[in-house]
Amino acid sequence: MDTKIKLPQALKAKVMLWTDVSYHDMEQIDKMQSIPDLESALCGVFAVDLPEPKRGVLLELYVHTVLFCRERSFKKEQTSALLSIIKSIHEANVETPLNNIEQCFKYCKELLLCHSVRRPPFSINLFSSEEVTCILNYIHNSYVRHYKHYKYIFTPQVKLDLSLTYSGIPEQHEPAEEDSYAPDIENVMEKEAEAVPKSSSSPQTQEASITGPEGSTLGSKTELKALIEKAVREQMTLVSNQLDQRMRDMEDHHNRALECPPLNHKAKK
């Protein structure tokens, strides 16, 4: 199984007139009036071969786009281009499980520019300024606001499996190894007991002699690991909170951008 995660990347917009939906396909779509017939026609046009619920969610997205175009009395070429734009935005969103809302929204605006300004061969004036504003609001309300839901359905979930290794610290001894050190400890205790007068020997003196290498107690390694794991957990919690705050800031920035005039339709000389 491929465990590599594709990182968000900037996409280059291009003209999408008759890219996915041909003129003949649009004639067939226009004949369909019921929702099941529309779903069947669009399933064949876009070759949707996905298991449920992905199949139903994707077809619903295309069906609502066709209904929106009919409400606005769009021409066949306009409907074809908008379906391809919606398809491209969705593919950009689900190409990575990571957050790429800024890249998707920028890609969406550039796609609309390619179809609203006459500058061959880079762009065409397929939509008017009013139509572009209407389309942008539709894409925001129908897709961008729910982009997390689409990402959750169409992308695999990513889980962090963290394992810690401690360099320079040997593994804890097995019971058999501990038994092998028992005679040495007993010999040390016997020698120290012989060297110290009986009147001055005490339990405290004997306990002090039972120390590991470099003067560390037998439980110091376990305590060190516990301290490291605690520090790592605290750092991960801090980073997670910072990422959540960054996502909220990006969403606020995105919402403020929608309130500003979306596009400048004057072609550059």
DRENZA-298796 format. One line per 5 residues: their letters; for each residue x, y, z negated of N, C-alpha, C. Coordinates in Angstrom, 2 decimals. Layout:
BEGIN
A) X:Y:Z:X:Y:Z:X:Y:Z  ...
//
This chain:
BEGIN
MDTKI) 0.84:-1.20:0.00:0.00:0.00:0.00:0.87:1.24:0.00  0.52:2.21:0.85:1.28:3.43:0.95:1.00:4.32:-0.25  2.06:4.61:-1.03:1.89:5.41:-2.24:2.31:6.86:-2.03  2.70:7.24:-0.84:3.12:8.60:-0.57:1.90:9.52:-0.51  2.03:10.70:-1.08:0.96:11.68:-1.09:1.35:12.81:-0.14
KLPQA) 0.50:13.11:0.82:0.77:14.18:1.77:0.55:15.52:1.10  1.53:16.39:1.22:1.44:17.70:0.60:0.62:18.66:1.47  -0.05:19.64:0.88:-0.80:20.63:1.67:0.14:21.39:2.60  -0.34:21.66:3.80:0.47:22.37:4.78:-0.39:23.29:5.61  0.24:24.33:6.14:-0.47:25.29:6.98:-0.76:24.66:8.35
LKAKV) -1.96:24.90:8.87:-2.39:24.35:10.15:-2.53:25.47:11.17  -2.25:25.17:12.41:-2.32:26.17:13.47:-3.66:26.03:14.19  -4.38:27.14:14.26:-5.70:27.13:14.90:-5.56:27.19:16.42  -6.56:26.65:17.11:-6.59:26.66:18.57:-8.03:26.67:19.04  -8.22:26.96:20.31:-9.56:26.98:20.90:-10.09:25.56:20.97
MLWTD) -11.35:25.37:20.55:-11.94:24.03:20.49:-13.23:23.92:21.31  -13.28:24.62:22.40:-14.45:24.54:23.27:-14.47:23.20:23.99  -15.53:22.42:23.82:-15.72:21.09:24.40:-14.61:20.13:23.96  -14.04:20.32:22.81:-12.96:19.43:22.35:-13.49:18.07:21.91  -14.52:18.05:21.06:-15.07:16.79:20.55:-16.44:16.48:21.14
VSYHD) -17.19:17.51:21.48:-18.56:17.34:21.98:-18.62:17.92:23.39  -18.83:17.06:24.37:-18.88:17.50:25.76:-20.26:18.08:26.09  -20.37:18.62:27.28:-21.66:19.19:27.72:-22.72:18.10:27.79  -22.34:16.93:28.28:-23.29:15.81:28.34:-23.71:15.38:26.92  -22.77:15.38:25.99:-23.12:15.04:24.60:-24.10:16.05:24.02
MEQID) -23.92:17.32:24.34:-24.83:18.34:23.83:-26.23:18.18:24.42  -26.33:17.75:25.65:-27.65:17.50:26.23:-28.36:16.38:25.48  -27.62:15.34:25.12:-28.21:14.25:24.36:-28.59:14.69:22.95  -27.77:15.50:22.33:-28.06:15.98:20.98:-29.29:16.87:20.98  -29.42:17.73:21.99:-30.57:18.64:22.06:-31.89:17.89:22.21
KMQSI) -31.84:16.70:22.76:-33.07:15.92:22.94:-33.56:15.31:21.63  -32.67:15.16:20.68:-33.02:14.52:19.41:-33.68:15.53:18.48  -34.84:15.16:17.96:-35.58:16.06:17.09:-35.64:15.57:15.64  -35.71:14.29:15.44:-35.77:13.76:14.08:-34.36:13.62:13.51  -34.28:13.61:12.19:-32.99:13.49:11.52:-32.31:12.14:11.82
PDLES) -33.03:11.01:11.74:-32.38:9.73:12.07:-31.84:9.69:13.50  -32.57:10.28:14.46:-32.08:10.30:15.84:-30.83:11.18:15.96  -30.85:12.31:15.26:-29.67:13.17:15.28:-28.46:12.46:14.68  -28.66:11.77:13.58:-27.57:11.03:12.96:-27.02:9.96:13.89  -27.90:9.27:14.58:-27.47:8.23:15.51:-26.65:8.82:16.65
ALCGV) -27.13:9.96:17.21:-26.42:10.59:18.32:-25.05:11.12:17.87  -25.01:11.78:16.73:-23.75:12.34:16.24:-22.78:11.24:15.82  -23.31:10.13:15.33:-22.45:9.00:14.96:-21.72:8.46:16.18  -22.43:8.42:17.31:-21.80:7.96:18.54:-20.83:8.97:19.12  -21.15:10.26:19.02:-20.29:11.30:19.58:-18.96:11.38:18.83
FAVDL) -19.02:11.37:17.50:-17.82:11.50:16.69:-17.22:10.16:16.30  -17.82:9.07:16.77:-17.29:7.73:16.48:-17.08:7.53:14.98  -18.12:7.81:14.20:-18.05:7.67:12.76:-18.14:6.19:12.38  -17.07:5.66:11.88:-17.01:4.26:11.47:-16.46:4.20:10.05  -17.28:4.62:9.10:-16.88:4.69:7.71:-17.88:3.94:6.85
PEPKR) -17.44:3.38:5.74:-18.37:2.74:4.81:-19.17:3.79:4.05  -20.30:3.37:3.51:-21.08:4.26:2.65:-20.35:4.44:1.31  -20.44:5.60:0.69:-21.25:6.76:1.06:-20.57:7.75:1.99  -19.32:7.46:2.43:-18.61:8.40:3.29:-19.36:8.65:4.59  -19.91:7.60:5.17:-20.60:7.73:6.45:-21.80:8.67:6.33
GVLLE) -22.62:8.46:5.30:-23.81:9.28:5.14:-23.48:10.74:4.85  -22.43:10.98:4.05:-22.05:12.36:3.72:-21.54:13.09:4.95  -20.73:12.43:5.75:-20.18:13.07:6.95:-21.26:13.35:7.99  -22.16:12.39:8.20:-23.24:12.61:9.17:-24.18:13.72:8.69  -24.41:13.81:7.39:-25.26:14.89:6.87:-24.62:16.25:7.14
LYVHT) -23.29:16.33:7.02:-22.59:17.57:7.31:-22.78:17.98:8.77  -22.66:17.04:9.70:-22.83:17.35:11.12:-24.28:17.68:11.45  -25.22:16.97:10.85:-26.64:17.23:11.12:-27.03:18.63:10.68  -26.62:19.04:9.50:-26.95:20.38:9.01:-26.30:21.46:9.88  -25.14:21.16:10.44:-24.50:22.12:11.35:-25.32:22.30:12.61
VLFCR) -25.83:21.20:13.17:-26.68:21.29:14.36:-27.96:22.05:14.04  -28.57:21.77:12.90:-29.79:22.48:12.52:-29.52:23.98:12.34  -28.38:24.32:11.78:-28.02:25.73:11.63:-27.88:26.40:13.00  -27.25:25.72:13.94:-27.11:26.28:15.29:-28.46:26.46:15.97  -29.38:25.55:15.72:-30.71:25.68:16.32:-31.46:26.86:15.71
ERSFK) -31.30:27.07:14.42:-31.96:28.21:13.78:-31.45:29.53:14.34  -30.17:29.57:14.70:-29.57:30.79:15.24:-29.63:30.86:16.75  -30.27:29.87:17.36:-30.43:29.82:18.83:-29.07:29.88:19.53  -28.12:29.13:19.01:-26.81:29.08:19.64:-26.88:28.29:20.96  -26.00:28.64:21.87:-25.90:27.93:23.14:-25.17:26.61:22.94
KEQTS) -25.18:25.79:23.98:-24.53:24.48:23.88:-23.04:24.61:23.57  -22.36:25.54:24.25:-20.93:25.68:24.02:-20.63:26.20:22.61  -21.52:27.03:22.07:-21.33:27.53:20.71:-21.52:26.40:19.69  -22.54:25.58:19.90:-22.77:24.46:18.99:-21.62:23.46:19.05  -21.13:23.19:20.25:-20.01:22.26:20.41:-18.77:22.77:19.68
ALLSI) -18.48:24.05:19.84:-17.29:24.62:19.20:-17.44:24.61:17.68  -18.63:24.96:17.17:-18.82:24.99:15.72:-18.73:23.60:15.12  -19.24:22.59:15.80:-19.09:21.22:15.30:-17.62:20.81:15.21  -16.83:21.21:16.20:-15.40:20.90:16.16:-14.70:21.67:15.06  -15.13:22.91:14.81:-14.53:23.70:13.73:-14.82:23.04:12.38
IKSIH) -16.07:22.64:12.18:-16.43:21.97:10.92:-15.64:20.68:10.76  -15.51:19.92:11.84:-14.75:18.67:11.79:-13.29:18.93:11.44  -12.69:19.96:12.01:-11.28:20.27:11.74:-11.07:20.72:10.30  -11.99:21.54:9.79:-11.86:21.99:8.40:-11.98:20.81:7.44  -12.91:19.91:7.73:-13.08:18.74:6.87:-11.83:17.85:6.91
EANVE) -11.27:17.64:8.08:-10.07:16.81:8.19:-8.88:17.46:7.47  -8.80:18.80:7.54:-7.73:19.49:6.81:-7.90:19.34:5.30  -9.13:19.33:4.85:-9.40:19.22:3.41:-9.04:17.84:2.88  -9.41:16.80:3.61:-9.26:15.44:3.10:-7.95:14.79:3.51  -7.05:15.54:4.15:-5.77:14.93:4.52:-4.86:14.76:3.32
TPLNN) -5.19:15.40:2.21:-4.39:15.27:0.99:-5.32:15.32:-0.22  -5.03:14.53:-1.25:-5.83:14.62:-2.48:-5.49:15.83:-3.34  -4.45:16.56:-2.99:-4.04:17.73:-3.74:-4.88:18.94:-3.36  -4.81:19.96:-4.19:-5.59:21.18:-3.95:-5.01:21.96:-2.78  -5.80:22.16:-1.72:-5.36:22.94:-0.56:-6.47:23.87:-0.08
IEQCF) -7.24:24.43:-1.03:-8.36:25.28:-0.67:-7.89:26.54:0.05  -6.76:27.10:-0.35:-6.28:28.32:0.30:-5.90:28.04:1.75  -5.22:26.92:2.00:-4.84:26.57:3.37:-6.08:26.32:4.23  -7.09:25.65:3.66:-8.31:25.35:4.42:-9.09:26.62:4.77  -9.20:27.53:3.81:-9.97:28.75:4.07:-9.25:29.64:5.07
KYCKE) -7.93:29.71:4.97:-7.17:30.48:5.95:-7.30:29.86:7.34  -7.25:28.54:7.41:-7.41:27.83:8.68:-8.79:28.08:9.27  -9.81:28.13:8.40:-11.18:28.40:8.85:-11.28:29.79:9.49  -10.73:30.80:8.86:-10.79:32.16:9.41:-10.03:32.27:10.73  -8.89:31.58:10.82:-8.13:31.62:12.06:-8.87:30.91:13.19
LLLCH) -9.58:29.83:12.87:-10.38:29.15:13.89:-11.50:30.05:14.40  -12.16:30.77:13.49:-13.21:31.68:13.92:-12.65:32.83:14.76  -11.46:33.30:14.42:-10.82:34.33:15.23:-10.54:33.84:16.65  -10.13:32.58:16.75:-9.84:32.01:18.07:-11.09:31.95:18.96  -12.27:32.04:18.36:-13.51:31.93:19.12:-14.33:33.21:19.08
SVRRP) -13.71:34.32:18.68:-14.46:35.58:18.60:-13.74:36.75:19.24  -12.50:36.57:19.65:-11.73:37.65:20.28:-11.25:37.18:21.65  -11.47:38.00:22.65:-11.06:37.64:24.01:-9.57:37.95:24.20  -8.78:36.92:24.22:-7.34:37.07:24.43:-6.80:35.77:25.02  -7.16:35.48:26.26:-6.73:34.22:26.90:-5.20:34.13:26.94
PFSIN) -4.65:32.93:26.79:-5.33:31.64:26.53:-5.40:31.32:25.04  -5.12:32.31:24.19:-5.05:32.03:22.76:-6.42:32.04:22.09  -7.35:32.83:22.61:-8.67:32.91:22.00:-9.70:33.34:23.03  -10.96:33.08:22.71:-12.07:33.44:23.58:-13.15:34.13:22.75  -13.97:34.95:23.39:-15.05:35.64:22.67:-16.35:34.84:22.78
LFSSE) -16.36:33.69:22.11:-17.54:32.82:22.16:-18.60:33.28:21.18  -18.20:33.84:20.04:-19.14:34.31:19.03:-18.98:35.82:18.85  -20.11:36.47:18.59:-20.08:37.91:18.31:-19.67:38.15:16.86  -19.47:39.43:16.53:-19.07:39.76:15.17:-20.13:39.35:14.16  -21.40:39.59:14.48:-22.48:39.21:13.57:-22.56:37.69:13.44
EVTCI) -22.36:36.98:14.53:-22.42:35.51:14.49:-21.27:34.94:13.66  -20.09:35.55:13.76:-18.95:35.07:12.99:-19.21:35.25:11.49  -19.76:36.41:11.12:-20.08:36.64:9.71:-21.09:35.63:9.20  -22.08:35.35:10.02:-23.11:34.38:9.64:-22.51:32.97:9.51  -21.62:32.62:10.44:-20.98:31.30:10.41:-20.08:31.17:9.19
LNYIH) -19.34:32.23:8.89:-18.45:32.19:7.73:-19.23:31.99:6.44  -20.36:32.67:6.31:-21.19:32.48:5.13:-21.75:31.06:5.07  -22.13:30.53:6.22:-22.66:29.17:6.25:-21.58:28.15:5.83  -20.37:28.30:6.37:-19.30:27.37:6.02:-18.96:27.46:4.54  -18.98:28.67:4.01:-18.67:28.83:2.58:-19.73:28.18:1.71
NSYVR) -21.00:28.40:2.05:-22.09:27.87:1.21:-22.26:26.37:1.37  -22.03:25.84:2.56:-22.30:24.43:2.81:-21.08:23.53:2.60  -19.88:24.10:2.71:-18.70:23.23:2.61:-17.68:23.72:1.59  -17.23:24.96:1.72:-16.14:25.43:0.87:-16.51:25.37:-0.61  -17.74:25.72:-0.94:-18.17:25.68:-2.33:-18.20:24.26:-2.89
HYKHY) -18.27:23.28:-2.00:-18.35:21.87:-2.44:-17.12:21.08:-1.97  -16.02:21.79:-1.71:-14.86:21.10:-1.15:-14.30:20.05:-2.10  -14.44:20.28:-3.43:-13.97:19.29:-4.39:-14.77:18.00:-4.30  -16.07:18.11:-4.03:-16.89:16.91:-3.88:-16.46:16.11:-2.66  -16.21:16.82:-1.54:-15.74:16.11:-0.34:-14.38:15.47:-0.58
KYIFT) -13.51:16.18:-1.27:-12.18:15.63:-1.55:-12.29:14.40:-2.45  -13.21:14.44:-3.41:-13.38:13.31:-4.33:-13.88:12.07:-3.58  -14.77:12.28:-2.60:-15.36:11.15:-1.88:-14.41:10.58:-0.84  -13.67:11.46:-0.14:-12.91:11.02:1.03:-11.42:10.81:0.78  -10.92:11.15:-0.40:-9.49:10.97:-0.67:-9.30:10.02:-1.85
PQVKL) -8.22:9.27:-1.86:-7.96:8.36:-3.00:-7.61:9.15:-4.25  -7.97:8.60:-5.39:-7.64:9.23:-6.65:-6.17:9.00:-6.98  -5.55:10.03:-7.51:-4.13:9.98:-7.85:-4.00:9.93:-9.37  -3.29:8.93:-9.85:-3.04:8.79:-11.29:-1.55:8.78:-11.55  -1.15:9.45:-12.61:0.26:9.52:-12.99:0.58:8.40:-13.96
DLSLT) 1.50:7.55:-13.56:1.96:6.45:-14.42:3.37:6.80:-14.87  3.49:7.27:-16.10:4.76:7.77:-16.62:5.41:6.73:-17.52  6.65:6.40:-17.22:7.41:5.48:-18.07:8.71:6.17:-18.45  9.12:6.02:-19.69:10.31:6.69:-20.22:11.43:5.69:-20.42  12.64:6.10:-20.05:13.84:5.31:-20.31:14.80:6.18:-21.10
YSGIP) 15.48:5.59:-22.04:16.37:6.32:-22.94:17.80:5.89:-22.63  18.54:6.77:-22.00:19.92:6.45:-21.65:20.80:6.52:-22.89  21.68:5.56:-23.01:22.60:5.55:-24.13:22.07:4.90:-25.39  20.78:4.54:-25.38:20.19:3.90:-26.56:19.84:2.46:-26.20  20.44:1.47:-26.82:20.13:0.07:-26.47:18.73:-0.30:-26.91
EQHEP) 18.24:-1.34:-26.29:16.92:-1.84:-26.64:16.93:-2.39:-28.06  15.76:-2.44:-28.67:15.67:-3.00:-30.01:16.01:-4.48:-29.98  16.72:-4.93:-31.02:17.17:-6.31:-31.04:16.01:-7.27:-31.25  16.15:-8.39:-30.61:15.17:-9.45:-30.79:15.37:-10.07:-32.16  14.38:-10.80:-32.67:14.53:-11.45:-33.99:15.74:-12.36:-34.06
AEEDS) 16.06:-13.07:-32.96:17.21:-13.97:-32.97:18.50:-13.20:-33.16  18.58:-11.99:-32.51:19.78:-11.19:-32.64:19.90:-10.62:-34.04  18.78:-10.26:-34.63:18.82:-9.74:-36.00:19.33:-10.81:-36.96  18.94:-12.08:-36.72:19.40:-13.16:-37.58:20.91:-13.33:-37.47  21.46:-13.07:-36.26:22.89:-13.26:-36.09:23.70:-12.26:-36.89
YAPDI) 23.09:-11.07:-37.22:23.79:-10.08:-38.00:23.62:-10.30:-39.50  22.72:-11.19:-39.88:22.44:-11.39:-41.30:23.68:-11.84:-42.08  24.48:-12.82:-41.58:25.67:-13.24:-42.35:26.64:-12.10:-42.56  26.81:-11.21:-41.52:27.75:-10.10:-41.65:27.30:-9.16:-42.75  26.02:-8.85:-42.79:25.50:-7.95:-43.81:25.67:-8.55:-45.20
ENVME) 25.42:-9.87:-45.29:25.57:-10.52:-46.58:27.02:-10.50:-47.03  27.94:-10.73:-46.05:29.37:-10.70:-46.41:29.79:-9.33:-46.90  29.28:-8.28:-46.21:29.62:-6.91:-46.63:29.11:-6.65:-48.03  27.87:-7.09:-48.29:27.29:-6.87:-49.62:28.09:-7.62:-50.68  28.51:-8.85:-50.36:29.28:-9.63:-51.33:30.63:-8.97:-51.63
KEAEA) 31.31:-8.46:-50.56:32.60:-7.83:-50.75:32.48:-6.56:-51.58  31.43:-5.75:-51.28:31.26:-4.52:-52.04:30.87:-4.82:-53.49  30.10:-5.87:-53.65:29.73:-6.24:-55.02:30.95:-6.67:-55.82  31.92:-7.34:-55.15:33.15:-7.73:-55.84:34.04:-6.53:-56.14  34.03:-5.54:-55.20:34.92:-4.38:-55.37:34.42:-3.43:-56.43
VPKSS) 33.12:-3.36:-56.68:32.54:-2.41:-57.63:32.29:-3.13:-58.94  32.64:-2.51:-60.06:32.37:-3.16:-61.36:30.89:-3.39:-61.54  30.60:-4.45:-62.28:29.20:-4.81:-62.47:28.45:-3.72:-63.21  29.11:-3.02:-64.09:28.42:-1.99:-64.87:28.00:-0.82:-64.03  28.73:-0.55:-62.89:28.39:0.61:-62.04:27.53:0.25:-60.85
SSPQT) 27.26:-1.01:-60.61:26.43:-1.38:-59.47:24.98:-1.09:-59.76  24.28:-0.68:-58.74:22.86:-0.34:-58.88:22.16:-0.62:-57.56  20.82:-0.72:-57.56:20.10:-0.93:-56.29:20.35:0.18:-55.29  20.52:1.46:-55.80:20.74:2.55:-54.87:22.06:2.38:-54.12  23.08:1.88:-54.84:24.38:1.70:-54.20:24.32:0.62:-53.14
QEASI) 23.60:-0.45:-53.42:23.49:-1.52:-52.44:22.70:-1.08:-51.22  21.65:-0.30:-51.39:20.86:0.16:-50.25:21.67:1.09:-49.38  22.53:1.91:-49.96:23.32:2.85:-49.18:24.32:2.13:-48.30  24.74:0.93:-48.69:25.72:0.20:-47.91:25.11:-0.44:-46.67  23.81:-0.59:-46.65:23.16:-1.24:-45.50:22.82:-0.15:-44.49
TGPEG) 23.74:0.18:-43.66:23.54:1.20:-42.63:23.96:0.64:-41.29  23.38:1.23:-40.23:23.74:0.80:-38.88:25.00:1.49:-38.44  25.37:1.31:-37.13:26.56:1.96:-36.59:26.40:3.48:-36.63  27.50:4.18:-36.88:27.56:5.64:-36.92:26.72:6.19:-38.05  26.44:5.38:-39.07:25.76:5.88:-40.25:24.29:6.08:-40.09
STLGS) 23.66:5.60:-39.03:22.23:5.77:-38.83:21.49:4.62:-39.46  20.33:4.87:-39.99:19.53:3.81:-40.57:18.94:2.96:-39.47  18.46:1.76:-39.87:17.94:0.83:-38.87:16.71:1.36:-38.16  15.93:2.25:-38.80:14.71:2.75:-38.17:14.89:4.05:-37.43  16.13:4.59:-37.32:16.33:5.90:-36.69:16.03:5.87:-35.20
KTELK) 16.31:4.77:-34.52:16.05:4.68:-33.08:14.55:4.75:-32.80  13.77:4.08:-33.59:12.33:4.13:-33.41:11.79:5.54:-33.64  12.32:6.21:-34.65:11.89:7.58:-34.92:12.28:8.52:-33.80  13.47:8.32:-33.22:13.91:9.16:-32.11:13.01:9.00:-30.90  12.65:7.76:-30.59:11.74:7.52:-29.47:10.39:8.18:-29.71
ALIEK) 9.90:8.08:-30.92:8.61:8.70:-31.24:8.67:10.21:-31.07  9.78:10.83:-31.48:9.92:12.27:-31.32:9.99:12.67:-29.85  10.70:11.89:-29.05:10.80:12.19:-27.61:9.45:12.05:-26.93  8.73:10.97:-27.25:7.41:10.78:-26.65:6.46:11.89:-27.04  6.53:12.34:-28.29:5.68:13.45:-28.73:6.00:14.73:-27.96
AVREQ) 7.30:15.00:-27.78:7.69:16.21:-27.04:7.25:16.14:-25.59  7.34:14.95:-24.98:6.92:14.80:-23.58:5.41:14.99:-23.45  4.65:14.44:-24.40:3.20:14.62:-24.35:2.82:16.08:-24.48  3.50:16.79:-25.37:3.20:18.22:-25.53:3.54:18.99:-24.27  4.65:18.65:-23.62:5.04:19.34:-22.39:4.06:19.05:-21.26
MTLVS) 3.60:17.79:-21.16:2.62:17.43:-20.12:1.31:18.16:-20.35  0.88:18.29:-21.59:-0.34:19.03:-21.89:-0.20:20.49:-21.49  0.98:21.08:-21.75:1.22:22.47:-21.37:1.17:22.66:-19.86  1.83:21.76:-19.13:1.83:21.86:-17.67:0.43:21.66:-17.10  -0.33:20.72:-17.67:-1.70:20.49:-17.21:-2.56:21.73:-17.42
NQLDQ) -2.41:22.38:-18.56:-3.18:23.61:-18.80:-2.78:24.71:-17.83  -1.49:24.80:-17.51:-1.04:25.81:-16.56:-1.60:25.55:-15.17  -1.66:24.28:-14.76:-2.24:23.95:-13.45:-3.73:24.27:-13.41  -4.44:23.97:-14.49:-5.87:24.29:-14.53:-6.09:25.79:-14.42  -5.26:26.56:-15.11:-5.40:28.02:-15.04:-5.08:28.53:-13.64
RMRDM) -4.09:27.93:-12.99:-3.74:28.34:-11.63:-4.89:28.04:-10.67  -5.53:26.89:-10.82:-6.66:26.55:-9.96:-7.82:27.53:-10.18  -8.05:27.92:-11.44:-9.11:28.90:-11.69:-8.76:30.26:-11.08  -7.49:30.65:-11.16:-7.08:31.92:-10.56:-7.23:31.89:-9.04  -6.89:30.75:-8.43:-7.02:30.62:-6.98:-8.48:30.68:-6.56
EDHHN) -9.35:30.05:-7.34:-10.77:30.09:-7.02:-11.33:31.50:-7.16  -10.89:32.24:-8.20:-11.34:33.62:-8.35:-10.84:34.49:-7.20  -9.59:34.27:-6.79:-9.05:35.01:-5.66:-9.81:34.71:-4.38  -10.17:33.45:-4.21:-10.93:33.04:-3.03:-12.31:33.68:-3.02  -12.97:33.73:-4.15:-14.29:34.35:-4.23:-14.23:35.85:-3.96
RALEC) -13.16:36.50:-4.46:-13.02:37.93:-4.18:-12.75:38.19:-2.71  -12.03:37.26:-2.06:-11.74:37.44:-0.64:-13.00:37.35:0.21  -13.97:36.56:-0.27:-15.21:36.42:0.49:-16.04:37.69:0.44  -15.87:38.48:-0.61:-16.65:39.70:-0.73:-16.12:40.81:0.17  -14.88:40.69:0.63:-14.29:41.70:1.51:-14.71:41.44:2.95
PPLNH) -14.60:42.44:3.86:-14.88:42.20:5.28:-14.04:41.07:5.81  -14.62:40.01:6.34:-13.87:38.80:6.64:-12.89:38.92:7.78  -13.26:39.59:8.84:-12.45:39.52:10.05:-12.39:40.85:10.74  -11.35:41.08:11.48:-11.23:42.24:12.36:-11.26:41.74:13.78  -12.28:42.09:14.50:-12.51:41.47:15.82:-11.91:42.30:16.95
KAKK) -11.15:43.34:16.64:-10.53:44.12:17.68:-9.25:43.44:18.13  -9.13:43.20:19.38:-7.95:42.52:19.90:-6.75:43.45:19.86  -5.61:42.87:19.56:-4.39:43.65:19.54:-3.88:43.87:20.96  -3.44:45.09:21.20:-2.93:45.40:22.52:-1.46:45.01:22.61
//
